[in-house]
Amino acid sequence: MSEEGKATGISIWLSPSRESSFYKSAQTTIKNSGSALFAPHITLLHLSKASQDDIEKIVLKLKDFAKGLKPLNVKFNGVKTGSTYFRSVLLEVEKTAQLTELYQKAEQQFGSFAEPQPEFYPHLSLFYGKHNEQIVESVKNSAQNANIGNAEIAIESIDLFLTVGNADEWVHLGGIHLHEATSGLFFRSSFLIDNHWVKPAKGEYLPVVNPATKEVVHHFPAGTAEDIDKAVHAASKAFKTWGSTTGAQRAVYLRAIATKLRERKEDLARTEVIDNGKPYTEAANHVDDTANCFDYYATQAEDLDKKTRQSSQIGRRKLFLQN
């Protein structure tokens, strides 16, 4: 943390389902407390040394970390108070052997991105900031009325958040739904605009439902006109450079995309199956078709270079003959 209320790095969160009554009640409690707004979560590990440049490395590590994990239950021991901005008024989590083991595994997997921790204190914050008696009493009453203070809940996903700046600026990068963890699928929850992962302008998300099980497996960012304007502006700015590249230069990027699509064929095909119920074989074929399209247009770009050179040479010859 660089200064009070501002964070740095990337955090690994254990999250309850957004569809659950607990999540909605905790979110209401946070909002009514006057706190900065944030998603209800239990921080498993904060990667203070990580930055935007490390996101893809961490995603790969998270996919490996989540293999074989199943949903786990956590129990709360009531509303407690802490002494720091991000650990102010909270629900204390019962520190079980299973939860401790998961934390230790995370330390081993992501240790190079994290500062040494004095202790593992699992909790779910309900208020960020400097609390007083009135705030504590308000949070306790809200938690009691919603029956969340001593609740037992299921953790359904492991999420990555880019926790840079104030809480309302944090970006949900994506996560792995534990029911699908054996597939190693990481679902994105943000937009890539101007080479940065950003949250939707209005902070709204749409549920992704597995048609086979009717289970909500993810929440995808809901774009608005403001998000489109940002993307178009970024694309227009980028075209000033891209527009001056040769066909051969463009072909390098197009073929690189085709290569990545083939490398991630299984993940992409499985995602399609979960998203819309498409048979796996058909989904896998569509990934191949998409990769082939990028290869095709890479060749077209190179051919356009050749035609341009030939036209230029013919033009020079005509000019020479005319003179």
Secondary structure, DSSP 8 states (H G I E B T S, - for coil): --BTTBB-SEEEEEE--TTSHHHHHHHHHHHHTT-------EEEEEETT--GGGHHHHHHHHHHHTTT---EEEEEEEEEEEEETTEEEEEEE---HHHHHHHHHHHHHHGGGS---S----EEEEE-S---HHHHHHHHHHHHHTT-TT-EEEE-EEEEEE--BSGGG-EEEEEEEGGGGGGT--EE-SEEETTEEE--TT--EEEEEETTTTEEEEEEE---HHHHHHHHHHHHHHHHHHTTS-HHHHHHHHHHHHHHHHHTHHHHHHHHHHHH---HHHHHHHHHHHHHHHHHHHHHHHHHHHHHHHHHHHHHHHHHHH-
